[in-house]
Structures are given as C-alpha cells and as structure tokens.
C-alpha cells in the first residue's frame, strides 16, 4: 500500500436500480491508486449492523460524479483492490487515518 493512496472511510449510501428492484448500497471506503491512476469504491448491500458477514463489492468511480460507477478493469484492478482490502484488514482505524494524506 503506497502512502500516496488517498484513503477515505465513508458513511453514505446510494440506491442501485436493478431488474429485481432497488437496492441500497452502503459505501465503506473510497481510495485512489497512483499505480492505476484510478479511484475505487468499496460498497455493500448488507446491513452493517446486522449479524451476517458483510459482502464487499468494488468498482471504479468518477470523483467528479459519484453516481458514475464502472466495473473493475482486469486483473491489475483486482490486485489493487485486494491489496487495499488486505491493508485495511490488518491495520487499525487509527493507523489507516495516519496513513491517509490530509
């Protein structure tokens, strides 16, 4: 994990319209990767306070328009996202906050 990555813990939701109806998605983190020069978002349809494990979904997004989300682009994007998940899974919230640029 590069110290230049802009990590932001998020607390907002959006509604995704699908063939089975509307689903509220909870955004957990956004981050920028200098390696791919892309912005990423981790979100879930799951209840964050519920008893079940939270399933994560990752996508690219436009920081100028949060409603514009795009699928990951290949294996390199998957590696960047997995590296980010590994990082946040092994560091405390305080360590993550210290690593994030102001």
C-alpha positions in Angstrom: 0.0 0.0 0.0 1.5 3.2 -1.1 1.5 6.1 1.3 0.2 8.3 -1.5 -3.1 6.5 -1.8 -5.9 8.7 -0.7 -7.9 6.5 1.7 -11.3 7.8 2.9 -13.6 5.9 5.2 -17.1 6.7 4.0 -20.5 6.8 5.5 -23.0 7.3 2.7 -25.4 5.2 0.7 -26.8 5.1 -2.8 -29.6 3.2 -4.5 -28.8 0.8 -7.3 -31.6 0.1 -9.7 -31.7 -3.5 -10.9 -34.0 -5.9 -12.6 -35.1 -7.2 -9.2 -35.8 -3.8 -7.8 -33.9 -1.1 -5.9 -31.1 -2.0 -3.5 -29.5 0.4 -1.1 -25.7 0.2 -1.2 -23.6 1.4 1.7 -20.2 2.9 0.7 -17.5 1.8 3.1 -14.3 3.2 1.6 -13.0 5.1 -1.4 -9.4 5.3 -2.4 -7.1 6.4 -5.2 -4.3 4.2 -6.6 -1.4 6.0 -8.2 -0.4 2.7 -9.8 -3.6 2.6 -12.0 -4.4 6.3 -11.7 -8.0 5.3 -10.8 -10.4 5.9 -8.0 -12.0 2.9 -6.3 -15.1 2.4 -4.1 -15.9 -0.5 -1.8 -19.6 -0.9 -1.0 -22.1 -3.5 0.2 -25.8 -4.1 0.0 -25.7 -5.7 3.5 -26.8 -4.2 6.8 -23.6 -3.1 8.5 -25.1 -3.6 12.0 -26.6 -7.0 11.2 -25.5 -10.4 12.4 -24.4 -11.6 8.9 -21.0 -11.1 7.3 -20.7 -8.1 5.1 -20.1 -8.8 1.4 -17.9 -6.3 -0.4 -18.3 -5.1 -4.0 -15.6 -3.0 -5.7 -15.8 -0.7 -8.6 -14.1 2.3 -10.2 -15.8 5.6 -9.9 -15.6 9.2 -11.0 -14.7 11.6 -8.1 -16.5 14.3 -10.0 -19.7 12.3 -10.2 -20.3 9.7 -7.5 -23.2 8.3 -9.4 -20.9 7.2 -12.2 -19.6 3.8 -11.2 -17.7 1.5 -13.6 -16.6 -2.1 -13.3 -13.1 -3.1 -12.5 -10.8 -3.3 -15.5 -8.9 -6.6 -15.4 -6.5 -8.4 -13.2 -4.5 -5.3 -12.2 -7.6 -3.6 -10.8 -8.4 -6.8 -8.8 -4.9 -6.9 -7.4 -5.1 -3.2 -6.3 -8.5 -3.8 -4.6 -7.3 -7.0 -2.9 -4.2 -5.2 -1.7 -6.4 -2.5 -0.3 -8.6 -5.0 1.5 -5.6 -6.8 2.9 -4.3 -3.4 4.1 -7.5 -2.3 5.9 -7.9 -5.8 7.3 -4.5 -5.8 9.0 -4.4 -2.2 10.3 -6.3 -0.3 13.0 -8.6 2.6 12.0 -6.0 4.9 13.7 -3.2 3.5 11.5 -5.3 3.9 8.4 -6.2 7.5 9.3 -2.5 8.3 9.9 -1.5 6.9 6.5 -4.1 8.9 4.7 -2.9 12.3 3.3 -4.6 15.4 4.7 
